[in-house]
């Protein structure tokens, strides 16, 4: 039984691929200052990666770093060791 090969996957949709841009922005912002922006840019990177058939690793890293930043900031604020709130 010779079955025909399945059809090839559809070509990526035309447009601008910004997967790497969103991923790098998400990682940098998620690590340095804004966890929320890291999560948002990570989501945009994963969305574009799925749309253009690329690896979503940068997006997942950006989301993870954004969540770690938010959790770490919450722990520092709760413990009273947050450096910007200590006006001694």
N, C-alpha and C positions, 0 to 999 in steps of 0.2 A: 504494500500500500504506500504509494507515494503521495503524501499530503503536500500541498503547496506551502511555501514559506509564508509566515504571517507578514502583513504589510509593514513597511518601515514606520518608525514613529513619525509623527508630524513634525515639520521643521519648526523651530522656535518662532514665536510671533515677532514681527518686525518692531523695532523700537530700540530704545537705549537700555543697555544692560548696566545697571548700577549696583549689582550684587556686592561687588568688592567695596565700593564706596560706602554703602550703607553699613556693611559689616565692620569696616575699619572705624568709621565714625562711632558706631555703637560700642565697639570695644574700648576706644579711647575715652569716650564720655562716660561709659559705664565704670571704668576703672578710676578715672580722675575725679569727676565731680557729680554727674547727674545720672543716678541709676535709672530714673524714669526714661530719660532720653536714650540710654543704652538699650533698654527694653524695646522702645519704639523703633529705633534704627535696626535693632536685631530682627524684629518682626518684618520690617521692610526688606531686609536682606534675604530672609528665608522666603518671603513671598516672591521676590524677583528670581531667586535661585530656582524655585519650582517652575516659574514661568519660562525661564530661559534654559532649563535643563542643566543647571550647574550644581555644585556641591553647596549645601546650606550650612557648612560647618562654621563659617565666620558669624553668621546670624545667630546660631545656637550659642556660640561663645559670648557674643555681645549680650544676649538675654541672660546668660548665667552670670556674667560679670555685673550686669545691672542689678540683678536680684541680690548678689553678694554685697554690693555697695549699699543697697537699701537696708539689708539685714544688719550689716556692720555699723552703719550710721545709727540705726535704732538702738543697737546694743550700747554704743558709746554714749548716746544721749541718755539712755536709761541709767547707766552707771555713773553719770556725772563727769565723765572724763572727756567730754566733747570740747576741743580746744577753743572753739570760737564763742562758747557761751560762758567761759570762765573769765570774769572781769576783775580778778584780784589785783 
